[in-house]
Amino acid sequence: MYTLERELFFSGRGVHSGQETRLRLKPSTTGSILLQPHLSPITPVLLTACEFEAHGGTVLKTNNFVLRTVEHLLASLICLRIGSLEILWEGEEVPILDGSAAPFVEELEKARRPLEQKMPLLKIIKPLEIKDGQAWVRAEPAETWEISYEIEFNHPVIARQALTLEISEETFKQAIAPARTFGFLQDVENLRRMGLAHGSSWENTVVLGEREIINPPLRFPDEFVRHKILDFIGDLALLGCYLQGRFSAFRAGHQLHQQLVRLIRDNKNCWILKDNFV
C-alpha cells in the first residue's frame, strides 16, 4: 500500500456545477482513505462509511457533506494502490480536469511512497449479478482482477464497443486513465435543467453531434468503452479494497455499478477478504 510523500493540490471546474473547486490530498499512515471538507470541524469520515448515489456521476454523501464526481479520482487511487490518505476540498465537486483520470495519475505516481501496511484484497468466490432490462452487471470468481465491458449507443461513431482487460497499474495508466468522459450535444439543455453539465466543455468532454465527433481527435478508437471501464473501476473502489474477480457489464452506468457494490457488501458469503496484498 502507498500513501503520499507530500501534499497534492488539484483545482479546476466541476463538470456538473460549473464552479471552481479545489482538492487537497494529504499523506496519512492510518491505512484508510478519509474525507473532510476544507476547514470543517467534523471528524474525517472513512470512504467506506459514506453513502453514495448516482447523479451524473458518483456522489459521496454523509450528514455533513456532499462530494460529487469522485469516480476518476477513486479509480486512480485504487489502481495505484494508494489506500492511506486524507481528501479535503473546497466546493462540492472533484475538478473534472481534462475529463479523464490521466492528470490524477501523473501527479499521484510522482508523489506516492510505500507503507509497511498491506492493502486489503477482496476476492470474489461466488457469482453475483444484477439485471435492469437489457442492462446487467456481474461479479464472478477469477484468478486476477478483470473487467469486461460492452456498450451500445444509437450513434454511428460509437455503435457497439466491447473490451476485456486484466486490471493492473500499467494497464490502467496506459489503456484506461487517458479515456475522457463523453456526451451528446443534443442532451446538453436537458442535462443543465437537471443541474448537470454546467462545467462541461470541449476541453473536458468528447462531444458528439448527430453523426460526428465535434471536437476530435479521439485518444483511442474505442475511447468510449474505455471511459466506461474507468467509471466502473471508480465505482468498485467504493468497496475500499483491491479486487480479485471478473467484473462484467453490459449497457450499464453508475447506478448499476453502485447496485453491484451494495450487493457485494451485503453478501459476505460471496467473497473473502485478504489483508496481505502489497
C-alpha positions in Angstrom: 0.0 0.0 0.0 1.1 3.6 -0.7 0.4 7.0 0.8 1.8 10.3 -0.4 5.2 11.8 0.5 3.8 15.3 0.2 0.5 17.1 -0.2 -1.0 17.4 -3.7 -3.4 20.0 -5.0 -5.8 19.9 -7.9 -8.1 22.7 -9.0 -10.5 23.4 -11.8 -14.1 23.5 -12.8 -16.6 20.9 -11.7 -18.1 19.3 -14.7 -21.7 19.5 -13.3 -21.6 22.5 -11.0 -19.5 24.6 -13.3 -17.9 26.1 -10.2 -14.2 26.4 -9.5 -13.2 23.7 -7.0 -10.0 22.9 -5.1 -8.9 19.4 -4.0 -6.2 18.7 -1.4 -4.7 15.3 -0.8 -2.7 14.8 2.4 -0.4 12.0 3.4 -1.6 9.6 6.1 -0.5 6.5 7.9 -3.9 5.3 9.0 -4.2 2.8 6.2 -7.6 4.3 5.2 -9.0 6.9 2.9 -10.5 9.7 4.9 -12.7 12.6 3.7 -13.3 16.0 5.2 -14.5 19.4 3.7 -11.7 22.0 3.9 -11.8 23.9 7.3 -14.7 21.8 8.5 -14.8 21.0 12.2 -16.2 17.5 11.6 -14.1 14.4 12.3 -12.8 12.9 9.0 -15.1 10.2 7.6 -14.0 6.9 6.1 -14.6 6.4 2.4 -16.3 3.1 3.2 -18.6 4.8 5.7 -20.0 7.3 3.1 -23.4 6.8 1.4 -23.3 7.1 -2.3 -25.6 7.7 -5.2 -25.6 8.2 -9.0 -26.4 11.7 -10.3 -24.4 12.4 -13.4 -21.5 10.6 -11.8 -20.8 9.2 -8.4 -21.7 11.3 -5.4 -20.5 10.7 -1.8 -22.8 11.8 1.0 -22.9 12.0 4.8 -24.9 14.1 7.2 -22.2 16.7 7.0 -21.1 16.9 3.3 -21.6 16.1 -0.3 -18.8 15.4 -2.8 -19.7 14.9 -6.4 -17.9 13.3 -9.4 -15.4 11.2 -7.4 -15.1 8.3 -9.8 -11.9 9.3 -11.7 -10.0 10.1 -8.5 -11.1 6.9 -6.8 -10.2 4.8 -9.8 -6.7 6.4 -9.8 -6.2 5.7 -6.1 -7.2 2.1 -6.2 -5.2 1.2 -9.3 -2.1 3.0 -7.9 -2.7 1.2 -4.6 -2.8 4.5 -2.7 -5.0 3.5 0.2 -3.9 5.8 3.0 -4.5 9.5 2.7 -6.9 12.3 3.6 -9.0 14.1 1.0 -10.1 17.7 1.6 -11.9 20.0 -0.8 -13.4 23.4 -1.3 -16.8 23.3 -3.2 -18.9 20.2 -3.7 -17.2 18.5 -6.7 -13.9 17.0 -7.7 -12.5 19.0 -10.6 -13.0 17.4 -14.0 -9.6 18.5 -15.3 -9.3 17.1 -18.9 -12.2 14.7 -18.4 -10.0 11.7 -17.8 -8.0 10.2 -14.9 -4.6 10.9 -16.5 -3.9 14.2 -14.7 -4.5 12.5 -11.3 -2.4 9.5 -12.2 0.6 11.7 -13.3 0.7 13.6 -10.1 -0.1 10.7 -7.7 2.5 8.5 -9.2 5.2 11.1 -8.7 4.2 11.8 -5.1 3.4 8.3 -3.6 5.6 6.4 -1.2 5.2 2.9 0.2 3.9 2.0 3.6 4.5 -1.2 5.6 0.8 -1.8 5.8 -0.7 -4.1 3.3 -3.7 -3.2 1.2 -6.8 -5.4 1.7 -7.8 -7.6 -1.2 -11.5 -8.6 -1.7 -11.7 -11.9 -3.6 -15.0 -12.9 -5.2 -15.7 -16.6 -4.6 -19.3 -16.8 -5.7 -21.0 -15.1 -8.6 -23.4 -12.1 -8.2 -25.5 -10.4 -10.8 -28.0 -7.6 -11.2 -30.2 -7.0 -14.2 -32.2 -4.0 -15.3 -34.0 -4.7 -18.5 -31.3 -5.4 -21.1 -28.5 -4.0 -18.9 -26.6 -6.0 -16.4 -23.6 -6.1 -14.2 -21.9 -9.2 -12.8 -19.1 -10.3 -10.4 -17.5 -13.8 -10.7 -14.5 -15.6 -9.3 -11.3 -15.3 -11.3 -7.5 -15.5 -10.6 -6.9 -11.9 -11.4 -8.8 -8.6 -11.4 -10.5 -8.5 -14.8 -13.1 -6.2 -16.3 -15.2 -6.9 -19.3 -17.5 -4.1 -20.6 -19.8 -3.7 -23.5 -21.7 -0.6 -24.6 -24.3 0.1 -27.3 -25.4 3.5 -28.4 -27.6 4.5 -31.3 -24.8 6.7 -32.8 -22.6 5.9 -35.8 -19.4 6.8 -34.1 -20.0 4.6 -31.0 -22.4 1.9 -32.1 -21.3 -1.2 -30.2 -17.9 -1.4 -28.4 -16.6 -4.1 -26.1 -13.3 -4.5 -24.3 -11.9 -7.0 -21.8 -8.8 -6.1 -19.7 -6.8 -7.5 -16.8 -6.6 -4.6 -14.5 -3.1 -3.7 -13.3 -1.3 -0.5 -12.6 0.3 -0.4 -16.1 -2.9 -1.4 -17.9 -4.8 1.4 -16.0 -2.2 4.0 -16.7 -1.8 3.2 -20.4 -5.2 1.9 -21.5 -7.8 3.3 -19.2 -6.8 6.5 -17.4 -6.5 8.7 -20.5 -10.0 7.9 -21.7 -12.3 11.0 -21.4 -15.9 11.4 -20.5 -18.2 11.9 -23.4 -21.7 13.3 -24.1 -24.2 14.2 -26.8 -24.7 17.8 -27.8 -28.5 17.2 -28.1 -28.7 16.3 -24.4 -27.0 19.4 -23.1 -30.1 21.6 -22.4 -31.9 18.8 -20.6 -28.9 18.0 -18.5 -28.4 21.6 -17.5 -32.1 21.8 -16.5 -31.3 18.8 -14.2 -28.4 20.7 -12.6 -25.8 18.8 -14.6 -23.1 19.5 -17.2 -22.8 23.3 -16.4 -19.0 22.8 -16.5 -18.8 20.6 -19.5 -16.8 21.9 -22.4 -14.9 20.9 -25.5 -11.7 20.8 -23.3 -13.0 18.2 -20.9 -15.7 16.2 -22.8 -15.7 14.3 -26.1 -18.8 15.9 -27.6 -20.9 14.0 -30.2 -23.2 15.7 -32.7 -25.8 13.8 -34.7 -23.3 11.8 -36.7 -19.8 13.0 -35.8 -17.4 14.0 -33.1 -17.4 17.8 -32.8 -14.0 18.1 -31.1 -11.8 15.3 -32.5 -9.4 13.5 -32.3 -10.1 10.6 -30.1 -7.3 9.2 -27.9 -8.3 5.6 -28.7 -10.6 4.3 -31.4 -12.8 2.8 -28.7 -12.3 5.6 -26.1 -16.0 5.4 -25.2 -15.9 1.9 -23.7 -12.6 2.6 -22.1 -14.1 5.5 -20.3 -16.9 3.3 -19.1 -14.3 0.9 -17.6 -12.7 3.9 -15.9 -16.1 4.8 -14.3 -16.7 1.2 -13.3 -13.3 1.0 -11.6 -14.0 4.2 -9.7 -17.4 2.8 -8.5 -15.9 -0.5 -7.5 -13.3 1.5 -5.5 -16.2 2.3 -3.1 -15.6 -1.2 -1.6 -12.3 0.2 -0.2 -10.2 -2.8 -1.3 -8.1 -4.0 -4.2 -10.1 -6.7 -6.1 -9.8 -10.2 -7.5 -12.5 -11.4 -9.7 -14.1 -10.8 -13.1 -16.4 -7.8 -13.2 -18.6 -7.6 -16.3 -21.1 -5.0 -17.5 -23.4 -4.6 -20.5 -25.1 -1.2 -21.2 -24.6 -0.2 -17.6 -23.8 3.0 -15.8 -23.1 4.5 -12.4 -26.4 3.4 -10.9 -25.9 -0.3 -11.8 -22.3 -0.2 -10.8 -23.3 1.1 -7.4 -26.0 -1.5 -7.1 -23.4 -4.2 -7.6 -21.2 -2.6 -4.9 -24.1 -2.7 -2.5 -24.9 -6.3 -3.5 -21.2 -7.3 -2.8 -21.2 -5.6 0.5 -24.5 -7.3 1.6 -23.5 -10.8 0.5 -20.4 -11.6 2.6 -20.6 -15.3 1.8 -19.7 -14.4 -1.8 -16.2 -13.0 -1.1 -13.3 -13.3 1.3 -11.0 -10.5 2.5 -7.3 -10.9 2.5 -5.0 -8.3 4.2 -1.7 -9.3 2.7 -1.9 -7.6 -0.7 1.1 -5.3 -1.4 
